[in-house]
Amino acid sequence: MNIADAKQQVRDTVEAYLSQDETGAYLIPELAQRPIFLLGAPGIGKTAIVSQVANDLGIGLVSYSMTHHTRQSALGLPSIVRKVFDGEEFSVSEYTMSEIISAIYEYAETTGHKTGILFLDEVNCVSETLYPSMLQFLQFKTFGRHKVPDGWIVVCAGNPPEYNKSVHDFDVVTLDRLRKIPIEPDLEAWLDYACATGVHPAITSHLEVRRDDFYSVHSTPTEKSFVTARSWDDLSQIISLYEVQGKEIGRALISQYIQDDRISDRFTQYYMLFTKYRGDYQIPNILAGDAAPELTQRARNARFDERLAVINLMLEALDGTCQDALEAEQRTAALRDSLREVKPQILSGAAMRPALEAAAESLANDAKARVSAHTATDFQVRPLRLAVQRLGEYALACELNETAPGQETLDFITHLYESDVSELKEKVQRQSAAIDNAFAFLEEAFGDGREIAVFVAELTGHGGTSKFIGTFGSDSYYAHNASVQIQTNRNRLLNLVESLEIDDVE
């Protein structure tokens, strides 16, 4: 199956295994909760889907690569204890707690997560000395005498033997206790993921045209050449950062990730062409509604691969600015909630700086806890961190203006906050206009051609644009999407801004 279907299988299984009746008993007894075994080629995304499932469900995640473990670290160290049997004392060997099992308890204590996923990667590539203990664990979920805690679901992953000479074939007894999910590389499923996570548009455009370049693994006695989903994902991140920093991007960099000479050459050439399109088409002007007539004519006369590149360039720009608007909305909402908490203290004449600093510390701790528990990434908690900085700016501004404690301080902070709300409203309106201008350009260049259909589908698939439209609406999008009524959510922006008014902070 493809990676998207595998993710749904993992999610459904975890939800089923964690389901309990009214007495707290698991609906599927723990002994019958077979560990999931994801079997697929390297770099296909097995680790990523487990992380995404834990994040989506808001549960914990503890990950280990079993190739890094010895029998002692996984099973625990032996120790001699004295025990009495039938009135006679004996020396008995026992094992300390497994590093893996103890890590779950430490994670739960640190993060507060009592349920989660224990993810063990490369389970079929363990050392010869660890292999018997690994088989025992997969059958009984124990290392030595220590069991995986209640509420923790075991998910494993491994590579087929053709990709790794260290692979052990599991026997029938072990396989009969696992839920084996074979995964195959699938470009369509990966493109959905790429759109949602903002993979560089040069990569998605290239792979939509050169589909055979997505995944390739070849080995000879003297050389290994390979390209995986992980290769493209990691290359996307470094390219995006290098572009921001103005660093050189060429074959020397690309070949470090795309380790197949033919594919590396093809993508390098395409990337150079893609960057030329970026300059030629003046995307900011298109989104500002100032596209020159010759650009519209060039797009109309272009081949489909160039048209696709232009669409992806517009989507890249829109996705980034949509993310900015959504981040501003989340930051403003966090500020509203913090000000609601400190308002009574400020009105009572309490010192303003300690009150705001306490609110900022609460937000910072929330962000840190989410990242530590693997329920959010640094990027996802960025709005909270921006709100922390803004609270500090509020405090400094009050001090510089020497506001009096109580109502005067609250009025001054209210003014600062309302300016943030106004800035958010203007940002959302500019973003909505940019989406309208993108549709207008495509309509003028291509009429009702397939380019519009591609653009609508990609708007829906991209994380930033889809969330923006879901939050604030877009008449242009609705007008081109027959499954959505144009009247839906027309007043979302107004309702949102009203919900952020300081007067509602009680």
Secondary structure by P-SEA (a helix, b strand, c coil): ccaaaaaaaaaaaaaaaaccccccccccccccccbbbbbccccccaaaaaaaaaaaacbbbbbbcccccccccccbbbbbbbbbcccbbbbbbbbcccaaaaaaaaaaaacccccccccccccccccccaaaaaaaaaaccccccccccccbbbbbbbbcccccccbbbbcaaaaaacbbbbbcccaaaaaaaaaaacccaaaaaaaaaaccccbbbbbcccccccccaaaaaaaaaaaaaaaaacccccaaaaaaccccaaaaaaaaaaaaaaaaaaaaaaaaaaaaccccaaaaaaaaaccaaaaaaaaaaaaaaaaaaaaaaaaaaaaaaaaaaaaaaaaaaaaacccaaaaaaaaaaaaaaaaaaaaaacccccccaaaaaaaaaaaaaaaaaaaaacccccaaaaaaaaaaaaaaaaaaaaaaaaaaaaaaaaaaaaaacccccaaaaaaaaaaaacaaaaaaaaacccaaaaaaccccccccccaaaaaaaaaacccccc
